[in-house]
Amino acid sequence: MDEQRSPVLLEHLFRREAGRMVAWLAGLLGSQHLQLAEDAVQEAMLRAAQLWPFYGVPEKPEGWLFRVARNFAISALRRSARMDSDALIATLEARTENFEVLEVEENLRDEELRMIFLCCHPELSRDARVALSLKLVGGFGVGEIARVSLVDEATIAQRLVRAKRVIREKRLPLLMPSKIVLRERLDSVLEVIYLMFSGGYAAASGEELIRQDVCMEALRLGRLVAASSMSAARVNALVALMALQAARLPARTDAAGDLVLLEEQDRALWDRELIALGFFYFARSIAGEEISEWHAQAAIAATYAKAESAGAIDWVEILENYDHLWTMTRSPVVALNRAVAVMRVHGAAVGLAELDLLEGNAALRGYHLLPAVRGRMLVELGRMDEAGDAFQAALSCDCSEPERRFLGRQLDSITTNA
């Protein structure tokens, strides 16, 4: 066994392999045995967490995890009284004899794609698709899904139970969708992948602002779809968006883990390889006639990326793209981001007027960025007392600890300069 690895590295390994292993086992057992596949993977992760800190990480940790999960599934089937147990055991044993992870990478990619599209089956509700995809494909825990979805853990647990029941009772297959239903299913897949990315890019709570492993896993899944027969212009646009945003991750926090605003980031820290990757996929995305919301968002990220400095950002171009994005989505979060662009182009007073239109919006209730952005605009206008109230309101909302410290500094600066 190798020397012990840090908990962060082990968590990254567990998160990445969990979804792949569930997809692999479910592919062998069938979607009717999805719970068994998930139980087997959880058992493998639990044993690794118990044994590896004392004995070290195996030379081939992925293979170790896969074998433990496979053996647990076989043992569980032998203990069960199911009519199909013998046939399933025979399948597992035959398909996993002399198993090596690298030898089945191609099959793993296929199974992962099938699992993603199963989780986004139209028979499942939109909320259930999101929860199930983040759990089985993204390796998110129930608590993490609850924070990303802005609901309580009990609600997420219920959604997961109901989703698995629908899959089992309606015998939904682990199959790629036909071309007839591809568009609806693909749009749901892209939504889930970007939600996964967003959950890593700006954590909703906790000490860490960024979960880079989550972002890179979402980017990997996006590229997996882009490399498949399911690819489309909007898939390439989403991959471009994630790559360009991920390129900024090294500069989003300072050495103390505190938030650094985009205009204050050290651009020398931006990942040039990811920027190049983003522009590569962006060029692929605009080759056809399709224009999606992912195109508009990728265009905004590309405008940031191509500017040599914060002062060189073309805010007029960004505002035009936000106008297109708002027309396509009517999303209140898009409207909030658009208001910032309006401020940059037309001034804080006009931006604040746009922001006033969002007050009372149910979707933004408790969202810390609404009062935080208001506070920044009020500071620009010299209305410091109102700005202090806005930052205080932002601090009363749920957010990550780095964001909370940032808001506290904004409030302190107002008090100091008063």
C-alpha positions in Angstrom: 0.0 0.0 0.0 1.1 3.6 -0.7 1.7 6.2 2.0 -1.4 7.7 3.5 -3.1 10.4 1.5 -4.7 13.6 2.8 -8.4 13.5 3.7 -9.0 16.0 0.9 -7.4 13.7 -1.7 -9.4 10.7 -0.4 -12.6 12.7 -0.5 -11.9 13.6 -4.1 -11.3 10.0 -5.0 -14.5 8.9 -3.2 -16.6 11.5 -4.9 -15.3 10.7 -8.4 -15.5 6.9 -8.0 -18.8 6.8 -6.3 -20.8 7.7 -9.3 -18.8 5.6 -11.7 -19.1 2.6 -9.4 -22.9 2.9 -9.0 -23.2 3.3 -12.8 -21.0 0.2 -13.4 -22.9 -2.0 -10.9 -26.3 -0.8 -12.0 -25.3 -1.5 -15.6 -24.6 -5.1 -14.6 -27.5 -5.6 -12.2 -30.2 -3.5 -14.0 -31.9 -0.3 -12.8 -34.3 -2.5 -10.7 -31.3 -3.1 -8.4 -30.2 0.5 -8.2 -30.5 0.5 -4.4 -28.3 -2.6 -4.1 -25.7 -0.9 -6.4 -25.7 2.2 -4.2 -25.5 0.2 -0.9 -22.5 -1.8 -2.3 -20.7 1.4 -3.2 -21.4 3.0 0.2 -20.0 -0.1 1.9 -16.8 0.1 -0.2 -16.4 3.7 0.7 -17.1 3.0 4.4 -14.5 0.2 4.5 -11.9 2.4 2.8 -12.6 5.2 5.3 -12.1 2.7 8.1 -9.0 0.8 6.8 -7.0 3.2 4.7 -6.1 5.7 7.5 -4.4 2.8 9.4 -3.0 0.6 6.6 -2.4 3.2 3.9 -4.1 3.7 0.5 -3.8 0.6 -1.8 -1.5 0.9 -4.9 -4.6 0.8 -7.1 -7.3 2.4 -4.9 -10.0 2.4 -7.7 -9.6 -1.3 -8.3 -9.8 -1.9 -4.5 -13.0 0.0 -4.2 -14.6 -1.7 -7.2 -13.7 -5.2 -5.9 -15.2 -4.5 -2.5 -18.4 -3.1 -4.0 -18.7 -6.1 -6.3 -18.1 -8.6 -3.4 -20.7 -6.9 -1.2 -23.2 -7.1 -4.0 -22.6 -10.8 -4.6 -22.9 -11.5 -0.8 -26.1 -9.5 -0.6 -27.6 -11.4 -3.5 -26.7 -14.7 -1.9 -28.5 -13.8 1.3 -31.6 -12.6 -0.5 -34.5 -14.7 -1.6 -35.0 -13.1 -4.9 -35.8 -15.4 -7.9 -33.2 -13.7 -10.1 -30.3 -13.8 -7.5 -28.5 -16.8 -9.1 -28.6 -15.2 -12.5 -27.4 -11.9 -11.2 -24.5 -13.5 -9.3 -23.5 -15.4 -12.4 -23.5 -12.2 -14.4 -21.4 -10.3 -11.8 -18.9 -13.1 -11.5 -18.6 -13.6 -15.3 -18.3 -9.9 -16.1 -15.8 -9.1 -13.3 -13.5 -12.0 -13.4 -9.9 -10.8 -13.3 -11.3 -7.3 -13.0 -9.0 -4.3 -13.8 -10.4 -0.8 -13.9 -8.4 0.3 -16.9 -9.7 -2.6 -18.9 -13.3 -1.4 -18.6 -12.8 2.4 -19.0 -14.8 2.4 -22.2 -17.7 0.5 -20.6 -17.5 2.8 -17.6 -18.0 5.8 -19.9 -21.0 4.2 -21.5 -22.5 3.2 -18.1 -22.0 6.7 -16.7 -23.8 8.2 -19.7 -26.7 5.8 -19.2 -26.9 6.6 -15.5 -27.0 10.4 -16.2 -29.8 10.0 -18.7 -31.7 7.5 -16.4 -31.6 10.1 -13.6 -33.0 12.7 -15.9 -35.8 10.4 -17.2 -39.0 12.4 -18.0 -41.0 10.1 -15.7 -39.2 11.8 -12.8 -40.1 15.2 -11.6 -37.6 18.0 -12.2 -36.7 18.2 -8.5 -36.3 14.4 -8.4 -34.0 14.5 -11.4 -31.8 17.0 -9.8 -31.6 15.2 -6.5 -31.0 11.8 -7.9 -28.4 13.0 -10.4 -26.4 14.8 -7.8 -26.6 11.8 -5.5 -25.8 9.0 -7.9 -23.7 10.7 -10.5 -22.1 13.6 -8.6 -21.5 11.7 -5.4 -23.2 14.5 -3.3 -24.4 13.7 0.1 -28.0 14.5 1.2 -26.8 17.6 3.1 -24.9 18.9 0.1 -27.9 18.4 -2.2 -30.1 20.2 0.3 -27.7 23.2 0.4 -27.5 23.4 -3.4 -31.2 23.1 -3.8 -32.0 25.5 -0.9 -34.4 23.1 0.8 -34.1 21.0 4.0 -32.5 17.5 4.1 -35.8 15.7 4.9 -37.2 17.0 1.6 -34.2 15.8 -0.4 -34.4 12.4 1.3 -38.1 12.1 0.3 -37.3 13.1 -3.3 -34.6 10.4 -3.5 -36.9 7.7 -2.1 -39.7 8.6 -4.5 -37.4 8.8 -7.5 -36.0 5.3 -6.8 -39.5 4.0 -6.3 -40.6 5.3 -9.7 -37.6 3.7 -11.4 -38.3 0.4 -9.7 -42.1 0.3 -10.1 -42.1 1.6 -13.7 -39.0 -0.5 -14.5 -37.2 2.4 -16.2 -34.3 1.0 -18.2 -30.7 2.0 -18.2 -30.8 3.0 -21.8 -29.7 6.0 -23.9 -32.8 7.9 -25.1 -34.1 7.8 -28.6 -33.7 10.9 -30.8 -37.3 11.7 -30.3 -36.9 12.3 -26.5 -33.3 13.4 -26.6 -33.8 17.1 -26.5 -35.9 17.1 -23.3 -33.6 14.7 -21.6 -30.4 16.4 -22.7 -31.6 19.8 -21.5 -32.2 18.2 -18.1 -28.8 16.6 -18.1 -27.1 19.9 -18.8 -29.0 21.6 -16.1 -27.9 19.0 -13.5 -24.3 19.1 -14.6 -24.2 22.9 -14.3 -25.9 22.8 -11.0 -23.2 20.4 -9.8 -20.6 22.8 -11.1 -22.2 25.8 -9.4 -22.3 23.8 -6.1 -18.6 23.6 -6.2 -17.9 27.1 -7.7 -19.7 28.9 -4.9 -20.6 26.7 -1.9 -23.9 27.6 -0.3 -22.5 27.3 3.3 -19.6 26.1 5.3 -16.0 27.2 5.6 -15.0 26.5 2.0 -16.1 28.9 -0.7 -14.9 26.6 -3.5 -15.0 22.8 -4.0 -12.6 22.5 -6.9 -13.1 18.7 -7.0 -16.8 19.1 -7.6 -16.2 21.7 -10.4 -13.7 19.5 -12.2 -16.0 16.5 -11.9 -18.9 18.4 -13.5 -16.5 19.5 -16.2 -15.5 15.9 -16.8 -19.1 14.8 -17.1 -19.8 17.7 -19.5 -16.9 16.6 -21.7 -18.2 13.0 -21.5 -21.5 14.1 -22.9 -19.8 16.3 -25.5 -17.7 13.3 -26.7 -20.7 11.1 -27.1 -23.3 10.7 -29.8 -25.6 12.8 -27.6 -23.4 15.9 -28.2 -24.9 19.1 -29.5 -24.0 22.8 -29.8 -25.4 23.6 -26.4 -23.4 20.8 -24.8 -20.2 22.4 -26.2 -21.4 25.8 -25.0 -21.9 24.4 -21.4 -18.4 22.8 -21.4 -16.9 26.1 -22.6 -18.7 28.0 -19.8 -17.5 25.6 -17.1 -13.9 25.5 -18.4 -13.7 29.3 -18.5 -15.2 29.7 -15.1 -13.0 26.9 -13.6 -10.0 28.8 -15.0 -10.6 31.5 -12.4 -10.8 29.2 -9.4 -7.2 29.7 -8.3 -7.7 33.5 -8.0 -11.2 33.5 -6.4 -9.8 33.2 -2.9 -6.7 34.5 -1.3 -4.2 32.7 0.9 -6.6 32.9 3.9 -9.4 31.4 1.9 -11.3 34.7 1.6 -13.3 35.8 -1.4 -11.6 37.9 -4.1 -14.0 39.8 -6.4 -13.5 39.3 -10.2 -12.2 42.8 -10.8 -9.6 42.4 -8.0 -8.3 38.9 -9.0 -4.7 38.3 -10.1 -5.2 37.2 -13.7 -1.7 35.6 -13.7 -3.3 32.9 -11.5 -5.9 32.0 -14.0 -5.4 28.6 -15.5 -4.4 29.2 -19.1 -5.0 25.6 -20.2 -8.6 25.7 -19.0 -9.0 29.1 -20.8 -7.7 27.5 -24.0 -10.0 24.5 -23.5 -12.9 26.9 -22.9 -12.3 28.8 -26.1 -11.9 25.5 -28.0 -15.3 24.3 -27.0 -16.8 27.8 -27.5 -15.6 27.8 -31.1 -17.2 24.4 -31.5 -20.5 25.6 -30.0 -21.0 28.5 -32.5 -20.3 26.4 -35.6 -24.0 25.8 -36.1 -27.2 27.9 -36.0 -28.3 26.9 -32.5 -28.2 29.6 -29.8 -29.0 28.5 -26.2 -28.8 30.0 -22.8 -25.5 28.2 -22.4 -24.2 30.1 -25.5 -25.1 33.4 -23.8 -23.4 32.4 -20.5 -20.3 31.1 -22.3 -20.1 34.4 -24.3 -20.2 36.3 -21.0 -17.4 34.1 -19.5 -15.4 34.5 -22.7 -15.6 38.3 -22.5 -14.2 38.2 -19.0 -11.5 35.8 -20.1 -10.2 37.7 -23.2 -9.9 41.1 -21.3 -6.3 41.7 -20.4 -7.3 43.6 -17.2 -10.4 44.4 -15.1 -10.5 47.9 -16.7 -10.5 46.3 -20.2 -13.7 44.3 -19.6 -16.3 45.1 -22.3 -19.3 45.7 -20.2 -21.4 46.7 -23.1 -20.9 43.3 -24.7 -21.6 41.6 -21.4 -24.9 43.6 -21.0 -26.0 42.6 -24.5 -25.4 38.9 -23.7 -27.3 39.3 -20.4 -30.2 40.9 -22.4 -30.2 37.8 -24.6 -30.0 35.5 -21.6 -32.9 37.2 -19.8 -35.0 36.9 -22.9 -34.4 33.2 -23.0 -34.7 32.3 -19.3 -36.6 35.0 -17.4 -34.5 33.9 -14.4 -34.4 36.3 -11.4 -30.8 35.3 -10.8 -30.0 36.3 -14.4 -31.8 39.6 -13.8 -29.7 40.2 -10.7 -26.5 39.6 -12.6 -27.8 41.8 -15.4 -28.4 44.6 -13.0 -24.6 44.6 -12.2 -23.8 44.9 -15.9 -26.4 47.8 -16.1 -24.5 49.5 -13.3 -21.2 49.1 -15.1 -22.6 50.6 -18.3 -25.2 53.1 -17.2 -24.2 53.9 -13.6 -25.2 52.8 -10.1 -28.5 54.8 -10.1 -29.8 52.9 -13.2 -28.5 49.6 -11.8 -30.3 50.2 -8.5 -33.6 50.9 -10.4 -33.2 47.5 -12.1 -32.5 45.9 -8.7 -35.7 47.5 -7.2 -37.7 45.4 -9.7 -36.5 42.2 -8.0 -37.5 43.2 -4.5 -40.1 40.8 -3.2 -39.2 38.1 -5.7 -40.0 34.8 -4.0 -37.1 33.0 -5.8 -34.6 35.5 -4.3 -36.0 35.5 -0.8 -33.1 34.8 1.6 -30.5 34.9 -1.3 -27.6 36.9 0.2 -26.4 38.3 -3.2 -29.5 40.4 -3.7 -28.9 42.7 -0.6 -25.1 42.4 -1.1 -25.3 43.8 -4.7 -27.7 46.5 -3.4 -25.1 47.4 -0.8 -22.4 47.8 -3.4 -24.6 50.0 -5.6 -25.6 52.2 -2.6 -21.9 52.6 -1.7 -21.3 53.8 -5.3 -24.1 56.4 -4.8 -22.7 57.5 -1.4 -25.8 56.4 0.5 -23.7 54.8 3.3 -26.5 54.3 5.9 -28.6 52.4 3.4 -25.6 50.4 2.2 -24.9 49.4 5.8 -28.5 48.1 6.2 -28.2 46.2 2.9 -24.9 44.5 4.0 -26.5 43.7 7.4 -29.5 42.1 5.6 -27.1 40.0 3.5 -25.3 38.8 6.6 -28.6 37.5 8.0 -28.9 35.2 5.0 -27.4 31.7 4.6 -24.0 31.8 2.8 -20.5 30.4 3.1 -18.1 31.6 5.8 -15.7 33.3 3.3 -18.7 35.2 1.9 -19.8 36.1 5.4 -16.3 37.5 6.2 -16.3 39.4 2.9 -19.7 41.0 3.8 -18.5 41.8 7.3 -15.5 43.6 5.8 -17.8 45.7 3.6 -19.9 46.6 6.6 -16.8 47.5 8.7 -15.5 49.7 5.9 -18.7 51.7 5.9 -18.7 52.0 9.7 -15.0 53.1 9.7 -15.5 55.7 7.0 -18.7 57.1 8.4 
